[in-house]
Amino acid sequence: MSLEDIPVSVERSISPAYFSTGNTLPLLHEISHALARLLRENEPTVLDLRSLPLSPADDEQLRQHLGVGEITVQLDSLGKSEIWETQFPAVWWIEHFNDHNELMGRYLEINWIPAIIQAPPEDVEEGLMRLQEKLLNNNN
């Protein structure tokens, strides 16, 4: 028997993108611990999803487990940022894009309000001064 006599067939391979790494469940446990820490110690947590070994299948599983809550925010500052609360209050999914709409960052932030949308005290102080000036000018 020669090599030509051996039947060969090519099977379609499944893309690695469809395989789960098994990291979704441990990540959900980390989120649970972070929520408990936020409640107990008022300590926020940020998880950089792009730095974790997650396949597209893991990403989809995570999105399905976390779901979408009631609040969405879109920022336009040095590129677009999309923020949405998951079905679990204080667990926020955050994605940052550049000017070419390429994903630059994907995070889960466990916090009362995501840090990126909180006004810094100096901005609030400046806003207060402008409002007080406006009120003063309207009284004259």
N, C-alpha and C positions, 0 to 999 in steps of 0.2 A: 504494500500500500504506500502510495506517495502522498506528499502534502496536498497535491491537487485533488486527491480523492477524499479528503476530510471535509465534511460539510461545515461551512462557516456562515453564521448569520450575525448581523449587527443589530443589537438591541438599543432602543432609545434609552439614553441615560437620563436620569432625573437630575435637574439642576440642584446644586448645593443650596440655592436660595430657598428651596422648599423644605429643607431639613431644619428642625429645631435643634438648637444647641442645648436645650434643657435649662437655660438660664432664666426663663420667665418666672417660674415659681420662686426661686431664691430672690429675684428682684422684687416680687410682690411681698415677700417676707420683709425685705429691707424697707420697703415703703411702709409696711405696717409698723415696724420698729420706729421709723422716722416720725410717723403720726403720733405714736405714743410719746416720743421724746418732745415733740412740739407741744402736746398737751401738758406734759409733766414739767418740762423745763423751759418752755417757750423758745426752744432752739430749732431754727429752720434747717432744712437739709436740701442740697442740690445734688442731683444725680446726673452726670453727663452720659447720656445714652450712647453717644458716638464713641465714647472711650471704652464701652463694654462690648464683650464679644457676643453680639446679638445678630442673628441672621434675619433676613426679611420675614421669615416665618415667625421668629420670636417677636419681632416688632409688631406684626399683625396680631399675634396672641395677646401681647401686652395691651394694645389698643382695645381689643375686644374685652379683656378683663376690666380695664379701667373705665371704659365707656366715656361718655360726654355728659357733663353737667349742665348747669343753667347759665354759666357766664362765659362769654368769649370776648377777647380784646384783640384789636389789631393796632400795632404801632408802626409808624413810618418815620424812622429816624436812622439814618445811615443804613438803609435797607429796611425791608419789611420784617416785622416780628409778629407771629401769631401765637396767642396764648389762650388756652381754654382750661376751664376747670373740668376735672374728670367727674365721674358720678360719686366720687368720694371727696367731700368738702376738704379744702386745704391741700389737695393734690392737684397740681397744675402741670399741664403739658405745654412746653414752650419750644417754639421753633423759630430760628433766626435765618434770614435769607439775605444775600448780597443784592447789589443793584441788578444783577443778571438773573435774579430769582433762583440762584443755586443755594441749596441748604448749607448753612455755615455752622449751625449748632442745633442740637436737639437735647432738651433737658426735661427732667421731672423736678419740680420744686415743691417741696412740702413746706408750706408756709401759709399764714393767714391770708396774705396778699403777696403776689410775686414782687420781689424786690425791684424789678425793672419798672414797675408801674407806680411805685411809691414815690411821692414827691420828696426831694431832699429838704431838710429844714431851711436851708438858705433860699431855696426857691419859694417856699411858703412865706418866709419873712419878706422877700421882695414883692410877692403878690399881695401881702397884707398892706405894705406901704403904698402900692399902686391903688388898691381899693380905698384906703383911707384918704388918699389924695383926691380920688374921684368923688368920694362922698363930700369932702370939704369943698371942692369946686362946685358941686351941685347945690350946696347950701347958700352960695353967694349969688 
